[in-house]
Amino acid sequence: MTGRQATLLVWAVLAAVVLVFQLAAVMSGGRRPGLGTMVRWLTAGRVGRCVAVLAWMWLGWHAFAR
């Protein structure tokens, strides 16, 4: 397995995990928070917003700058 294949595999696994958690939130009828609620909770404070911006910058640099 090449490095590119391993990277794509990791991204696919992460996307599948997010999808499963979102589906579980939808199917729970409001008992579990969804993705939007979690992002809102994480970015409610100044530190969370800074971390989100840094994570988005890191993602953009590594995924889209190639």
CYANA upper distance limits for C-alpha pairs under 8 A (distance plus 0.5 A):
  1 MET  CA      5 GLN  CA      6.61
  1 MET  CA      6 ALA  CA      7.08
  2 THR  CA      6 ALA  CA      6.79
  3 GLY  CA      7 THR  CA      6.66
  4 ARG  CA      8 LEU  CA      6.70
  5 GLN  CA      9 LEU  CA      6.56
  6 ALA  CA     10 VAL  CA      6.72
  7 THR  CA     11 TRP  CA      6.82
  8 LEU  CA     12 ALA  CA      6.58
  9 LEU  CA     13 VAL  CA      6.66
 10 VAL  CA     14 LEU  CA      6.69
 11 TRP  CA     15 ALA  CA      6.59
 12 ALA  CA     16 ALA  CA      6.62
 13 VAL  CA     17 VAL  CA      6.68
 14 LEU  CA     18 VAL  CA      6.78
 15 ALA  CA     19 LEU  CA      6.62
 16 ALA  CA     20 VAL  CA      6.58
 17 VAL  CA     21 PHE  CA      6.70
 18 VAL  CA     22 GLN  CA      6.61
 18 VAL  CA     35 LEU  CA      8.49
 19 LEU  CA     23 LEU  CA      6.57
 20 VAL  CA     24 ALA  CA      6.59
 21 PHE  CA     25 ALA  CA      6.68
 21 PHE  CA     34 GLY  CA      8.06
 21 PHE  CA     35 LEU  CA      8.44
 22 GLN  CA     26 VAL  CA      6.75
 22 GLN  CA     34 GLY  CA      6.08
 22 GLN  CA     35 LEU  CA      6.58
 23 LEU  CA     27 MET  CA      6.52
 24 ALA  CA     28 SER  CA      6.46
 24 ALA  CA     32 ARG  CA      8.02
 25 ALA  CA     29 GLY  CA      7.56
 25 ALA  CA     30 GLY  CA      7.18
 25 ALA  CA     31 ARG  CA      7.71
 25 ALA  CA     32 ARG  CA      5.42
 25 ALA  CA     33 PRO  CA      6.29
 25 ALA  CA     34 GLY  CA      5.62
 26 VAL  CA     30 GLY  CA      7.45
 26 VAL  CA     32 ARG  CA      8.46
 26 VAL  CA     34 GLY  CA      7.54
 28 SER  CA     32 ARG  CA      6.66
 33 PRO  CA     37 THR  CA      6.26
 33 PRO  CA     38 MET  CA      7.02
 34 GLY  CA     38 MET  CA      6.81
 35 LEU  CA     39 VAL  CA      6.69
 36 GLY  CA     40 ARG  CA      6.57
 37 THR  CA     41 TRP  CA      6.59
 38 MET  CA     42 LEU  CA      6.59
 39 VAL  CA     43 THR  CA      6.55
 40 ARG  CA     44 ALA  CA      6.47
 42 LEU  CA     48 GLY  CA      5.93
 42 LEU  CA     49 ARG  CA      8.01
 43 THR  CA     47 VAL  CA      8.21
 43 THR  CA     48 GLY  CA      5.03
 43 THR  CA     49 ARG  CA      5.15
 43 THR  CA     52 ALA  CA      7.57
 44 ALA  CA     48 GLY  CA      7.12
 44 ALA  CA     49 ARG  CA      7.61
 45 GLY  CA     49 ARG  CA      6.84
 46 ARG  CA     50 CYS  CA      6.77
 47 VAL  CA     51 VAL  CA      6.65
 48 GLY  CA     52 ALA  CA      6.57
 49 ARG  CA     53 VAL  CA      6.68
 50 CYS  CA     54 LEU  CA      6.65
 51 VAL  CA     55 ALA  CA      6.51
 52 ALA  CA     56 TRP  CA      6.57
 53 VAL  CA     57 MET  CA      6.60
 54 LEU  CA     58 TRP  CA      6.60
 55 ALA  CA     59 LEU  CA      6.59
 56 TRP  CA     60 GLY  CA      6.56
 57 MET  CA     61 TRP  CA      6.55
 58 TRP  CA     62 HIS  CA      6.68
 59 LEU  CA     63 ALA  CA      6.21
 59 LEU  CA     64 PHE  CA      8.19
 60 GLY  CA     64 PHE  CA      5.70
 60 GLY  CA     65 ALA  CA      7.19
 61 TRP  CA     65 ALA  CA      5.71
 62 HIS  CA     66 ARG  CA      7.71
